[in-house]
Amino acid sequence: MSKSHKKLNQLASTAICGNDISSSVLYVSALAISFAGQYAWITLLIVSFVLFLFRKIYGEVVGALPLNGGAYNALLNTTSKGTASLAATLTLLSYMATAVISANEGIHYLHHLIPMMPIIPVTIVLLSIFALLAIIGITESAKVAIGIFIFHLSSLAILSGSIIYFLMQNGITTLFENWHFPITGGSITNAIFLGFAASMLGVSGFESSANFVEEQEKGVFPKTLRNMWSIVSIINPLMAIFALAIFAIPLLQSDAYQNTLLIQMGEYVGGDWLAFLIAIDAFLVLSGAVLTSFVGVTGLLERMTLDRILPPFFLKKNKRGSSYRIVIMFLLLCISVLLITNGNVKLLAGVYTISFLSVMALFGIGNILLKIKRDSLPRPEKAGWLSVIIAILAVLIALWGNIVMPPKEGLPSNLLVFSIYFIPTILFIAVMLNRTILLKAVLKILDAVFDPLRKFSVVSDRKINRVLQKINQQEFVFFTKGDNIATLNKVMLYIERNEHTKKIKIVTVLEKGNPGPPNLKQEIDFLDREYPAIDIELVILEGKFTPKLIQELSQKWEIPINFMFIGSPTEKFPYKIEELGGVRLII
């Protein structure tokens, strides 16, 4: 087991994910205005409402299953590994696009101050610095994130104060003139639809907190959701209104203002010093979003590796308890994407948008499945059915809007770019999920093709069989308190379809004097005959089912806790799911 380390408090946790979501103020107001014009602030308020609904959706799922992995964890405990892996793939792509885009855009803001600076090499340096921070440890990373977060909010407060003072001196005539400006591109409804779809970019990062919830102190997670919602609900619509009160819409929709709107606003109302402050702030907070990506993806991939979707190679930790191999792999992936796109990270917009909107939709679906399949599982709060359905529909509308949105001149469609990155990634995950089947197929092909060369074939047989044996020798455990044959059969079906193993222990823990389920032994004997490929062992223990017992059995049998299963506990169950150390729910 890894060494225990200090958990993150509310400020640190909010700062890590807040830098990502609050950095949206640098581009989302301008983006919303480019599609919705004078109605941009309305679209941003609609986004705030959708995010408000997702607060309880995330709160319910993570409250019931407080484990790293976000949407992957939610679906893993309610569906199959295959479905959960789809959410994990989308989350990974979202983090990759976030890291590359944020790092590159941050360097562009710095380039605004230092024009001679080479963008791509410095972007690689920035990505490497934050990879090093992630390797050093999440607690140290949080200190950097807090500093960036406080500086960002302070800079926005100074900018807002300067704009309010400017408007008090010069009036809001421009705001009224913009309100009556003709709508471009059709009706008000279409403008608000496209503006809403574009504005949903402003909530990217909301899902990050769920991916490192195990690193947070108890009760911190719902507070991070509240804090992130409050920030984007106030800052983003407010900046859109400020922009409309200062500049005419045609100017706001120009390329120059789209890329550096806040700098233009700062320079106009406060002069060069304020523009300089916003440029530095933009560089820092976008860099903070890079850190969020490294922290989030580490929590996600650690969980996937523990569940044997990714090779165990990635579980190696350093002395500080950081999975440095995951960080290095993600860094290399980000650098390769940056070099492939040659710094034109606008090509990643489709990956960025479609991925994280799909993850949010899947999280909503995970909430519904949790209600249906794990209704008895205790949870601190519940999202109403109507609010969940409205939230999912809103995200799907935004997703559709981004798919049909006309691409910028010279760039392919969002869906095409997304497919280019998504298909190879999901194929790799599919190979990892079905590697035993593929290895068996390879084994048969080798036998057929190289049969005349028996020496080569025999050597290959031995090596591949060793790999298969190593995979299948992992033992699993299911704790049962009854002898219901239907329930036990569901367990065996799940093991057969989702896990690679040849042995499972069916364990029942009985208090002294309790004779136990009368038919359990006969039912186990029946199942042992029905599933000849899996050795089923019945273990009856005297004692009490506690987290301590789980830990003791895990050490005694050398079986990781995440390979131990239970059915969904009821409200009468004396322990919370997180106290069991990672035991999975499959019934």
Buried (B, 14 or more C-beta within 10 A) or exposed (E): EEEEEEBBBBBBBBBBBBBBBBBBBBBBBBBBBBBBBBBBBBBBBBBBEBBBBBBBBBBBBBBBBBBBBBBBBBBBBBBBBBBBBBBBBBBBBBBBBBBBBBBBBBBBBBBBEEEEEEBBEBBBEBBBBBBBBBBBBBBBBBEBBBEBBEBBBEBBEBBBEBBEEBBEEEEBEBBEEBEEEEBEEEEEEEBBBBBBBBBBBBBBBBBBBBBBBBBBBEEBBBBBBBBBBBBBBBBBBBBBBBBBBBBEBEEBBBEEBBBBBBBBBBBBBBEEEBBBBBBBBBBBBBBBBBBBBBBBBBBBBBBBBBBBBBEEEBBEBEEBEBBBBBBBBBBEBBBEBBEEBEBEBBBBBBBBBBBBBBBBBBBBBBBBBBBEBBEEBBBBEBBEEEBBEBBBEBBBBBBEBBBEBEBEEEBBBBBEBBBEBBEEBBEEBBEBBEBEEEBEEEBEEBBEEBEEEEEEBEEBBEEBEEBBEEBBEBBBBBBBBBBBBEBBBBBBEBBEEBBBBBBBBBBBBBEEEEEBBEEBEEBBEBBBEEBEEBEBEBEEEEEEBBBEBBBEBBEEBEBBBBBBBBBBBEEEBEBBBBEBBBBBBBB
